[in-house]
Amino acid sequence: MLRHFTLEYWIDDDWYVGRLKEVPGVFSQGESLEELEENISDAYRLMVEAEILHRTMAQTKEIGIEV
């Protein structure tokens, strides 16, 4: 399945650094914009795989917290 995201990027010390605006925590870098796009795609896929693994292993419990 193809999903579309917004890649926000900037240049820092000759490196392209970026993040997916719609997915907090997915950042990467590359020596070119093309490499950044490849690396950010890999970072997203790894995050999704980790989330799937976590969901299969995690248990839940409701707790009360005084606020």
N, C-alpha and C positions, 0 to 999 in steps of 0.2 A: 504494500500500500504506500502510495506517495503522499506525504504530508508537506505542507508549506509552512515555513517559519520566517521570521524577520531576523536576519543576521545583522547585528550592530557591530561595527568594527572600527578600529583605529590603528595607527602605526605608532609603535613604541620601540625606539632604538633599532630601526630597520626591520622589525617583526610586525606582521599583521596579527593583531590580537582581537578577539571578538567573543560575542555571547549571543545566545538565542534569546530574544526579548520575551518570548512567550513561555520559556522554560527556565525558571530560576535555577542557577547553579551549573548550567551548561556553558562552559567557557573553553576556549582553546587558542592556539596560536599557530602561525606558519610563516615560512620565509616568503611566501607569495600569497595573493588572495586565493588562488586555486588550492594551494596546500591548506590554507586555513579552512576553506569549505570542506575539504576531505577530512581534516582533523576534527572539525566541529560535528560532522556527520558521525564519525566514529565515537566521539564523546557522547552524543545523544543515544546512539545504539547501545553503548555500554551502560548508560544510566537506565534505559528501559529494561535491559536484561537484568540488571541488579534489582530493579523494582519488582520485576516478575518473580525473581528468586526470593526476595524478601517476603512477598505476599504468600508464597507457597509455604514458607517456614514460620511466619509470624503468627502469634496468637494475640487475642485482644481481651481486655478486661475493662469494664467500666469502673471509674473511680470518681470520688468526690474531692473537690479542691476548694478550700475556703478562700474567697476573694474579698 
